[in-house]
Amino acid sequence: MAIQLETIRPLLDPKSIAIIGASADFNKIGGRPIKALLDHNYQGEIFPINPKYDSIANLACYPSLSDVPSEIDLGIIILPGSAVHKAAIECGERGVKAIIVMSAGFAEVDESGKAKQDDLLEICEKYGMRMLGPNTVGLFNLWSGVMANFGIAPYLGSVEKGKIGMVSHSGSFSSALFLHASRNNIGLSYFVGIGNQADVDVADCIAYMAESSNTDVILCYFEGINDLNKLEEALKLAKENNKAVLVLKSGRTAAGKELALKHTSSDAGDDSVYQELFNKYGVYRVNSFEEMFDIAKAIVLCGIPSGKNVAVFSISGGANILLADQLIENGVHFGQPDKETQKELLEMVPFANLANPIDMTAQLLNQPEIMREFIKKVLSQGNYDISLVYLANILYNEKTLDQYLSIFKDLKETFPNMPFILSNSAQTEKVFADLGIATYDDIYRMGRVTIALNQFHDNFNTDKIKAHS
């Protein structure tokens, strides 16, 4: 089926939501979406459906969908598998535009479950409803306060609306994404757990986010795709709209393919076919969720660099060697300071090794103001596009933290269009994020992010992917 974006809107941006199987106990799956919608200040109408209650959280609770007096965009079905078909028919008869089926026990289980899923899909097609799931954790849209997801709990922290969206076969990534965003002070737009993707699939969600002004970076975890032509259409749309797409694709091995079938009934397919599509449309493939979020964080905080020349500053010769190996093996360019600049730098730091990657020596940890001027002098040449600064563990020192914050605030203001990648402690990620600086506690992660930014520079119009710190 071709991508039909207009039919996805009631799912991802509904104006009214019915919770079928609602509970007054917010610790239960049937109660969590109600509390989440209220906590996230959802401005649409909320209709709990359960004949056991007259009201839930000061909301009128209706015995059935037919008793709801208004139009319903989205129905969230939170019922045992045996009751799902009846509820889907009621949704269709009521004119509900889209449903989320969180219940499991369908195609991911056995052939009998596959038959039940096919029947469910027939119901949706009959009434022109779109379906997310079954076997899904749900979705969220922080721009409109839609939190139709039972995986997000208060202990994960709070997250503001932002420019990173995600579509995932695995529901657990909703909480992982939310937690990482909260810890790093990074905003999110959408998360969609597609579950068995009987109807709405990865391609639909990529395409919707590609057209959304609320999303610049699209993260994907998937195990298999039913329609590769549709996926290609979505990736083409993302590239045309300058949306950075990062993919974590599993099922490369025989064991992984077998597990994918059991998890979401997905056929992982021929990995080389997927890789060919990724290469064609500038999709960046990652090997872990941490890598995916690290890169997304750098894009939204720093933007895509305007060129590929990297300046590396370090207080460790060993770190420079490691970075040189990692970056050069992956095609990163190192421009060198000109002779006049090198002369001036040696007057500032006589023992510095000025071949880029530049070893400023640990001496500058005791002279941070000289470090500021040293870095400024190099970058002022105008032939660098990304700056990596490795300072080992100095930013763990609370006594000097404010001084370094002042230094990097000044550097960012002096070079506002340059991505800064900085070594840092986990405790201070948020304060540097507020400056538009991406920080990581491991040198390999710093290099990995730089490699990705270089690739996105090759593939996109960098003027249209700006920082959103």
C-alpha positions, -999 to +999 in steps of 0.1 A: +000+000+000+013+035-009+020+060+019-012+080+028-001+107+051-035+122+056-047+090+072-019+090+097-027+124+112-056+111+134-032+086+149-002+108+155-020+141+161-055+132+173-079+159+183-099+135+205-090+101+221-111+073+235-095+048+259-114+015+256-108-005+287-100+025+308-091+021+345-093+044+374-060+028+387-032+047+371-008+020+379-026-003+354-022-003+317-057+010+313-051+039+336-016+050+325-026+067+292-053+088+310-028+101+336-002+106+309-025+127+288-035+148+317+001+152+329+012+163+294-016+189+291-033+172+262-057+198+248-080+175+229-110+156+243-105+125+264-132+098+265-126+069+290-147+039+280-157+014+308-192+006+321-177+001+356-172+039+361-192+071+359-160+092+358-122+088+360-100+117+370-130+142+367-135+130+331-169+116+321-166+078+316-189+062+290-203+027+290-196+023+253-183+042+223-218+047+211-225+068+241-197+093+233-213+126+221-184+138+199-163+127+170-134+104+179-100+105+161-082+078+180-093+048+199-068+031+223-078-005+228-065-019+261-084-052+264-076-089+265-069-103+230-103-121+229-122-088+232-101-068+206-121-077+175-154-067+190-139-034+202-124-028+167-158-033+151-174-009+175-147+017+167-154+012+130-191+016+134-186+047+155-165+063+128-132+063+148-104+072+123-075+052+139-069+027+166-040+015+187-041-022+197-018-027+226-029-063+232-005-091+223-012-127+212-014-122+174+010-129+145+040-129+168+027-160+186+016-186+160-005-192+129-037-189+148-026-155+161-017-145+125-053-154+114-067-132+142-044-104+131-056-107+095-092-106+106-084-075+126-068-059+096-099-067+075-121-049+100-099-018+098-099-019+060-137-023+059-142+009+080-113+029+066-095+029+100-057+030+104-043+006+130-011+008+151-001-026+164-012-050+176+014-059+202+025-023+207+035-001+236+018+028+218+030+063+209+036+098+220+036+133+204+050+158+228+041+188+206+004+182+211+006+164+245-005+130+231+008+103+254-008+071+243+019+049+257+021+027+287+059+025+288+065+061+301+066+063+339+072+094+361+106+081+373+120+085+338+119+123+343+104+150+322+111+159+286+103+190+266+091+191+231+119+190+205+131+179+171+139+142+176+114+115+166+116+078+167+098+048+152+105+014+167+096-023+166+106-025+202+084-008+228+112-007+253+129+020+233+102+044+242+113+045+278+150+044+268+145+074+245+126+093+271+152+086+298+182+096+276+164+128+265+156+137+301+191+131+313+206+152+285+180+180+284+171+171+248+136+176+234+116+150+216+087+151+190+073+116+184+078+081+194+058+053+176+060+017+187+048-002+156+045-036+172+035-061+146+030-034+120-001-051+106-011-018+091+008+014+100+045+005+095+080+020+097+077+036+063+045+054+072+060+069+103+093+079+086+072+097+059+050+115+085+080+127+104+098+137+072+069+160+064+065+173+100+081+207+109+084+194+144+110+168+135+146+172+121+161+138+132+143+105+127+155+075+147+145+040+136+148+006+152+133-021+130+136-059+125+120-062+090+099-043+065+069-057+046+072-034+016+107-023+006+093+000-022+073+019+005+104+022+027+123+036-003+095+061-009+097+072+028+135+075+028+135+095-004+110+119+012+132+123+043+162+131+022+143+156+000+132+173+032+167+173+047+157+150+076+186+131+091+176+094+094+195+070+118+187+033+117+194+005+141+185-026+120+186-060+136+182-095+122+215-098+104+222-133+116+202-165+114+196-164+151+186-127+149+161-134+121+145-162+141+141-140+171+126-112+150+099-136+138+090-145+174+092-109+187+070-090+161+064-116+134+089-097+112+109-111+083+143-095+087+151-101+050+184-097+032+205-073+051+225-062+019+192-050+003+186-027+033+222-015+033+219-006-004+188+016+004+205+032+033+235+041+012+213+055-016+194+079+006+221+090+031+207+069+060+233+065+088+234+030+102+243+026+139+251-005+160+235+005+193+209+027+208+236+047+226+253+055+193+220+065+178+211+089+206+246+103+208+245+113+171+209+127+173+219+148+203+248+163+184+226+171+154+200+190+174+225+208+196+251+216+170+235+213+136+252+197+106+287+212+099+292+234+069+323+214+059+344+184+068+376+198+083+380+189+120+401+206+146+410+183+175+423+198+208+435+175+236+455+175+267+465+139+261+489+126+235+474+091+238+439+105+232+451+122+200+465+090+187+433+071+193+412+099+177+436+101+147+432+064+141+395+064+145+387+095+124+412+090+096+400+054+091+366+068+085+375+096+061+376+126+084+398+155+072+424+173+094+434+208+083+467+220+097+473+255+113+494+278+090+530+286+099+522+321+113+495+307+135+518+279+147+544+304+156+519+324+177+506+292+193+541+281+204+546+315+221+515+307+241+523+270+248+560+262+240+556+224+245+524+220+224+524+195+195+507+216+168+501+189+142+463+184+141+451+165+162+467+192+185+482+182+218+478+213+240+495+194+269+480+190+304+498+222+313+468+242+301+445+226+327+462+250+351+459+279+326+424+277+313+424+313+300+454+305+278+434+274+266+406+297+255+429+319+235+448+289+221+416+274+207+404+307+194+436+313+176+434+280+157+397+283+149+400+319+138+419+307+107+385+300+093+393+266+077+377+244+104+342+231+105+340+209+136+359+212+169+366+183+192+380+192+227+392+164+250+399+175+285+400+141+303+383+144+337+387+181+344+350+189+341+343+166+370+359+192+392+331+214+406+356+241+418+366+249+382+334+240+364+321+275+362+353+288+347+352+262+319+315+269+313+324+305+308+352+296+284+331+273+262+302+298+263+326+324+249+339+299+223+304+290+212+294+326+209+325+334+189+320+305+165+282+300+166+279+278+135+306+254+145+297+221+162+316+217+194+321+181+207+334+181+242+345+154+268+325+158+299+310+142+329+274+128+329+266+151+358+271+183+337+257+172+303+226+194+308+245+227+314+266+222+283+236+213+263+221+246+272+251+262+255+246+242+223+276+219+230+273+181+227+293+163+254+303+127+259+322+108+287+342+086+263+367+096+236+354+069+213+319+083+214+332+117+206+349+104+175+319+083+165+297+114+165+322+134+144+322+106+118+284+107+116+283+145+113+308+143+084+286+118+066+255+139+070+274+169+056+280+148+025+243+139+021+223+169+031+217+206+025+234+218+057+217+252+056+184+235+064+195+213+093+203+238+121+208+234+158+178+236+181+194+238+215 
